[in-house]
Amino acid sequence: MQSTIFRSYLTPAKILWLQGNVKDSKVLLCPGCGQPSVRKGPSCAMIGQSSMLIDFGQEFFGGLQIITAGTTEDRKPVKVRIRLGESVSEAMNSPENDHGINDDILHVAWMGLTEFGKTGFRFARIDLLDENSRVELREIRGISYLRQLDRIGTFECSDDRLNRIWDVSVRTVHLNMQEYMWDGIKRDRLVWIGDMHPEISVISAVFGNVEVVSKSLDFVRDETLLPEFMNGINAYSMWWILIHHHWHMWYGDLGYLKQQEGYLLELLSQLEQYVDDSGKENLPDRRFVDWLTKGDDVAIHVGLQSLLAMTFNAAADLFDILGHPQKAELYRGIYKKICGYRLPATMNKSVSALCVLAGISDAKQTNQNVLSNMALNGLSPFYGYYVLQARAAAGDYQGCIDLIRNYWGGMLDLGATTMWEHFDINWLENAGRIDELPTEDKVDVHKTYGDHCYKSYRHSLCHGWSGGPAAWLIEHVLGVSPEESGFRKVSIQPYLADLEWAKGTVPTPHGLIEITHIKDNTGKIKTEYKLPSKIKKVL
């Protein structure tokens, strides 16, 4: 599906804060057309050293458009400082400029249109810097860049909180579908292929076969000359294979898969060299799984062992599809050898979930001993998706739904309109909201917390890897997933847990699946569905 990046405009939702001599700021809350005019009309005057903080009501990717009214006598531009933030606190302090320009001093035309910025933000602070200057603002608009796409896949249920989480998760992923698939719209704005699996799971279930997916997969393949690893991280080359497996299961484009065959063979041969006779992985640096395993060599080893198993298992399926049964059998043998290696114990939830998904550890036992133990702690929005998948494998659907409500919902409770790069449930304690001015009696979450690459304002509050719940709810509550590549067969197995009903639609290469589940007084689920004629349902 071809799509384009669409430019649109946002009117400020609120003026949150004023300082100095600012008159008629409410003018900026009225929708405008973005066209300067010589005709005198309502404007907001900033006189002398003065400031304002604008809230656009939601995070978006883009910049600011400033329309000035031309009432200064000397007709000279005025100097302003612009600060863009994903939180009020970020915009009120000193945003970082390492991946996008979020804090800068510029001149605004005395009469006309000035544009600034291309980054992820919700809040904009404007400071007039010169004591003797004045500027008349006719309009300030947000410039939004968003890929023009319809939500083909939909989800709705009897719980409004889950509906809101689903919507925000989808929007988070959608914002990161720019020219390429990005991890974040403020930071890093890179094709970190290892971060993309949850995003692509959402895209396949909501937006369909969008070309930005193959464009991004091919970009990272073409810039990675073997024996290099993608993005310099060995696990990320494995995620590239796992993404191709997922994408082919949904959309079944054999021609596109064949384009990957040569690279797949060479990469798998390279990965095979890092499996010793006992089945143990010996992958080189950079040995990275996720940030919650950093510094824990045991957890990293368990995670990489599991990812290798998942990779060779997926490769076996892909080479069956490609018509190479001997290669498929070889990769299944490597998979079994990796699974046969006895791993050390770990309480790390990220890698414990991967062990379940790889078929290395028992799902119910792992869920009981690790994943459901202090269920809201020790999670990341990225690997939380795999924790959900592993707990579903254990049949703990109620635990999964509670986890989505309380963990991902915790970000919404702090004012989020997109899901974050990282979140710790303990941040909720005595926390101020990100859409309110910080106060001394509340913890400033964005300024105070964060670790590794996401310290303080560097922390991305719109990160695509956090969108996993949107895909999970379609797969497990609606219960729809492909049973054969390209959705030739579909599995429909809904799990409503404490929900009364759920309904939605799911895109496939053959058309739309429409499905509704309603629970009766006995707890039995009645399902009604419409399948495209080319799809066969399996129980």
N, C-alpha and C positions, 0 to 999 in steps of 0.2 A: 504494500500500500504506500503510494507516494503522498507526502504531506509537506507543507511549507511552514516556515516560521512566520507567525503573524504578529504585527506590531499594533498594539492598542494602547489606550490611555486610561489612567485611573485618577479620579478626583479624590483629594484628601478626605478621610472619614472624620478626623478630629484634629484640632489644634491642642496639643497636650500641655504645652508650656510656653510662656512668653517671658522675656526679660528686656528691660529698657523701654524705649519709646516705640511701641508698635501699635498702630491704629487700624481698626476695621479688619482684623484678621479673619473674621467670619466670611469675608468676601471669597477667600480661597476655598471654602467648602462648597461653592456653587459650581456646577459643571460649566465648562467653557468649551471653545472650539479650537484653541491653540493658535489663533490668528491675531497678531498684533494689529492695532487700529489707531488712527489719529483721532478718532472720535473719543471725547472724554466719557469715561464710564467709571463704575465703582472699582476701587483698588485698595490694596492693603499697603500702608506706608510704614516703612522701617526707617527710623530717623536716628542718626548717630550710632554709637555702638549699641546694637540691639540684637536680639536672638529670638528664634521660635523653633519649636519641635513639632513636626507633622507626623501623624499616624495615617497610613493608607489603608489600615484595617486588615491587611493580609500581606504575607510575604510574597514577593514576586521577583522575577529576573528582569533587570533593565536599568533605567536611570531616571533623571529628573528633566523636565521641561519647564523653563522659567520664562514667563511672558511679562515684560516690563512695559509701563505705560508712557514713558518718555516725558516726564514732567520736570526732570532736573534741568537747571538753567544752563550749565556749562556743557551739556551733552556729552559728558565723559562717562566711560564705564565705571561701575562701582566694584570695589573689591569685597568678595564674600568668602567665607569658609563654609564648605559643604561637608557634612558628616552623615554617612549612611550606615544604618545598623539593623541587624536582625532583631535586636532587643532595644528597649528604651535606653538601658544602661550603656550599650555599645555606642549608640548615636550621641549620647551625652558625654562620652569620654573620648578616647582616641582609638578609633578602629584601625585595624592593621591593613597595610597596603601590599601584602606579599603576593597575592594571586589576582587581586582586582583592586582598583583604586576606590577606596571607600572614604577617604579623608583627604581633601585637597583645598587649596586656595585658588580661586579663579576670578576673572572679571566678568561681570554681567553687563550686557549692552544697555545703554541708557534707555533705548526704545527698541524693542524687538524680541527675538526669541533666542534663548541660550539653552543648550542641552549639555548635560553632564552625566557621566557614569554608565557603566554596564556591569552590574554586579547583583548579588542577591541581597535584598533588604526589605524592610517594612517601614522603618522610621527614618526621617530625614531632619537633621538639624541645620538651620541656616543662620549664620552669624554675619551681620554687617560690621566690618572691621574698622572703618575710619570714623573718627569722632565727628567730623564735619560733613559726612556724606548722607545721602538720602536715596532711597529707591522706592518706586511705586510698583507694586506687584499686582498685575491684572489677574494672572493665573499661576499656579504651580501644579503640574500634573506629573503623575508617574508614567513613565514609558515602559510598557510591559512587552517582552518578547516571549512568545509561547507557540509551540508547534500546534498547528491547527489540526486537531483530532477529535473525533467523537468517542465517547465511552460506549463501546459496543457491548462490552461485558458490564453487568450491573449486579449490585447486591443490596438487599434490604431485608431487615428482620424485625422482630418484635422489640428489640432493644435499641433505643435511640442512641445510646452511647457507642455501641458497636457500629451503628450506621455512620456516626460522625468519625470514628476512628478509620473506618473503611474509606470514607470520602477524603480525609486528610492524607491518608497513606497513598491513595491514588494520585492526589494532587502533587504530593512531594515527588513522586516518580515522574509525573508529567512535566514538571518544571525543569527536571534534569535531562529531558529529551530535547536538547538544543541541537546545534549542528551535528554533534556526536552525543553519545551517552556519557553523561558526567556523573561523578560521585556527589558533587555539591555545586550549587549555583554561586556561592560566595567563595568557597574553598573546597576542593582544589581545582575544580573545573577541568579535570583530566579524565582520560579513559583508563581508569584503574580497573582492569578487566576482572580482577579477583573480587571487586566490590559489586559487580554487575548482576550476579546470579539472582538475588532477590528482586532487583529492578526488572530484569527480563522476565521473571516469573509473573510479575504484575502486568507487564506489557502484553504478554501472551494471553493472559486471562481477561484483559480489559480493552486494550487498544487494537489487538489483532497483529497481523503480519506487517509491521511498520519497518520501512527500509533503514531507519536509523540503527536498528539492531545489527543487521548484516554489515552496514557501513562501519560500525564501531568494532565488530569482531574482526573484520578484514583489516582495519587500520592497525590494530595492535599486532595482528599476525604479520603484516607486511613490514612493520618497523622492527620486528624481533627476528633477527637472523640467528638460526640455530647454530651452535648450542646455547645461545643466550636464553634466559627465561623472561617471560613477559613481565614488563614493568620492573625487571630485575629481581623478581621474587618467584621462587620455584613453585609455590602453591598456586600462583596466579596462572601459570601455564596449564595446570591441572583444571582450574576453574574454567578456562577457555574450552576445554574438551567437554566438561560437564554442562556448560551452557549450550554447546552445539547439540548435545544429546537432548536436553530439555526442549530446545527450539524445534528440533526435528520431530520429536514426539507430538508436538502441537501442530506443526504446519507441514511436515512431511515433504519438503522440497528436495527431492533426490538430486536434482541438478546442482543445487547450491551445496549440498553435502559432498558431492563428488569433487567440487572445486577445492575442498579441504583435504582430500585423501592423501596427497603427497606429503603435506605438512604434518598431518596426523601420524602417518607412518613413521616419519623421522623423529617427531617429538616423542612418540611412544617408545621407540627404540632407545632414545636417550634416557627416558624415565626408567626403563627396564634395567639400565646399568646401575641404578641406585637401589636395587633390591638384591640383597645378598641371598645365599643359599638357604638361609633359615627363614626368609620372608621379611626380614627386617629392612626398613628404609634407612638409607644413608645419604639423604639428600644434602647437597652443599648449602652454603650460605647463598642467599639471604633466607634464613629459616623463619618464616613469619606465618602465623595462622590468623590471629586477630590481636587487638591490643590487650585484651584480658589475659592472654597467655604470655605476653612479653616478660622475659626474665625467668620463666618457668620452663626449664628444659624438658622436664617430663611431659608437661602438657603439650608443648610444641611437638615432641616426638609422637605422642598419641594422635595429635591432630593431623600431622603429615602422613602417618601410617594409614589413618582412616581415609584421608583424601586420595592417597595412592590407590587404595582398594576401590573406592568409588569410581576413580578414573578408569581403571582397567576393566571394571564391570561395565561401565558405560561404553568403553571402547569396543568391548565384545559385541554389544548390541549394534553399535554403529557399523561394524564390519560385517555383521550378518546382513544388515540392510544394504550395504555396499556390494554384497555378493562375494565376499571373501571368507568362506567358512573356516578355512585353516587358520587365518589370522584371528578370527573370532575365538576359535578354540584355544589358540596360544594365549590370548589375553584373559580368557576365563581361567586358564591354568595359573597365570600370574596372580590373578585376583584371589584364587583359593590359597595360593602359597602365602600371600600377604595376610590373609585372614587367619591363617594357621599360626602366625607368630604370636606368642603370648605377650601382651602389653602390660606395662606397670599400671597400678591403680592411680586414679586421679579424681579429685572432686571438682575439677574445672568443668563447668556446664557446657561451654562451647564445644570442647573436644569430646566430651562424653556423648553429646548429641550426635556428633559425626560418627562415633563408634557404632551407635545404633543404626544410623542411616547406611553405613557401610556393611552392615550385617556381621560386625565383629562382636558386639555385645548384645545381651538380651534386653529388649526394650522395656519390659515391665520391671525387671530388676534395676535397671539403670534409672528408670523414672522414680522408683521408690527410694533408692539409695542416694541419688544425686539430684536429678532434675526437679523433683517436687519438694525437695528439702530446702526450706526457706526460699520458696519458689520465686520471689520477687528480687532476690539478691543475686549478685554475680552474673548479671546479664549485660548484653550489649544489644542495641537495636539491630545490628547486622546479624550476629549469630543467634540472637533471640528467635529469628525465623527458623533456624534449624532445631532449636530447643522445642519450638512448637511442633515441628514435623516429627521429632523423636517422641514427644509425649503423645502425639496422635497415634504413632505406631504402637504405643503401649495401651491405647484405648482410653487415654485420660483426656477426653474431649472437654469435659467440664473444667478441668484444670487449665486447659489451653484457653478457653474462652475467658475464664477469670483472669488469666495472665494478660491477655490482650486488653481487657477492661482496665486493669489496675496499672500495668507497666506502660504500655503505649498511651493509655488514657491519662496517666500522670503528667505527660508532657502537655496535653490539652488543658489540664487543670492549672498549669502555670501560664496559660495564655498562648500556647503554640498554635499556629495555623499551618505548620508543616512539621514533619517529624525530624528528629535531631540526629546528629552524628553519634552522640553518646548520651546516655541517661542512666542515672543511678537513682533507685527509688528513695534512697536516703536524702536526696536533694530536696524532697518535698517538705522536710521538717523545717518549720518556721521560714518558709521560702516566700519571697515576694514574686509577683507575677512579672513576666518579661514585657508586658504591655503597660506597665505602670511605672511611675518615677520611683526609684529606689528610696527606701527610708531606713533610718538607722536601726529600727526595731525588727527588720526583716533581712534575711540573707539575700544578697544580690547574686542570683544563681549564675548568670552568664559571666559576671566578673570573677566570682569566687572559685567556681569549680572547673574541673577538667584536668587531664593528664596527657602525657605522651605528646601527640601532635595537636591535641585539641584543648590546649590550656586557655582559659579565660576567653577573651573576645575572638581568638582564633577558632574557637569552637564553632563549627558549622551547625546552624539551626534549620537547615534544609538539606538533608543528605539522603540520596536515593536508596541506599542499602537498608534504610529503616522502614521501607514500605511493605515488608513481607506480610503483615496481617491481611492486606487486601487479597493477595494470592491465596493465603491459607484459608480464609473464610469461603472463597469460591470452591476450593478443592475439598474442604472437609465439612463445612456446614451445608452449602449447596450440594456438596458431594460429587462434583463433576471433575473427571480427569480422563485423559486419553489412555486407553488400554492398548492400542496399537498406534504406530507412528502415523501422523497425519490425521488422527481421529477417525480412522476407519472403524474402530470400535471404541465405545465409551463406557466407562464405569460410572454408575450413579449410586453412591452410598452416603446418604445424608446422616449427619449426627447433630441434632439440635440441642442436646444437653438441656439447659433450663429455658431455652427459647421456645416460644409458642408457635412461631412460624418463620419461614424464610423464603425468599423468592429472588429470582434474578435471571440473567441471560449470560451465555458464554459463547464467545466467537470461536469458530472452527473454520478450516479451509472449505467446508461444504455448506456453510451457512450458520445460522444462529440456533443454539439450544435455548429453549425457554423452559423454566422449571419453577415449580412452587411446591413447598412442603408445609403441611399443617398438622400439628399434633392434636389428637383428640383427647377426651377426658381420661382415657386409659393409658395415655402416653404413646399410643401407636401413631406412627407418622403416615399420613396419606400424601402421596406424591402424584402430581400431574406434570407432564412434560410433553414438549414437542421437539422431535429430532429431525434434522435434515434427512432426506430419503437415503443418502449414501452412508449414513452412520448406523452401525449395528450396536445395540445395547447389550452389554454382558452383565450378569448378576455378580 
